Amino acid sequence: MLIAFGCAVLFAALYALAMYSTAGPAALGAVAVTLAVALVAVLHGQTLRDAADLEAIRRVLRADKLILVGRSWGGSLTARYLAAHPRHVAKAVFVSPGALREGAYPAHALVPDDEADPRPALRSAKVPALILRGECDYLKPEVAEDYRRTLPGSTLVAVAGAGHSITTEQPEYLPLLRDFLLS
């Protein structure tokens, strides 16, 4: 079962595909964070809730393992789900992912430290992971590098000529994604 959020990766010929759309304020994603710093705590709680919702969906689908593809904020959700449920993730793809830990930006000081950092749990996740970052992404390169350092055995690929929206700016990334998913 391939679950994709934040991107239109259609591999229906290869996988049963579910497109996941979050409910509530997290559906606003980065826009909400840009508009109001106070929403960071709400979005953090939303990320945890969305990870729990995704686990409930996995159970309803009776899927033992998921392949998760998350773009931007969906990458943060993928990381949260992987940290909480590593045995239910076959592979993870992070496309222009958002910050791994909530404290990466000063506004995230609103989030309690014990909930802000999934990295300790992710360091022990033995799941193949592909991280794609547009070389012109507005997010600092350190954000994607944090994923690479944290996820054991992960691969970080810089996508030439792409910004934050790799999926629309550089469709040439699809063979790379396909090869990873089929490996």
Order of alpha helices (4+ residues) and beta strands (2+ residues): beta-beta-alpha-alpha-beta-alpha-beta-alpha-alpha-beta-alpha-beta-alpha-alpha
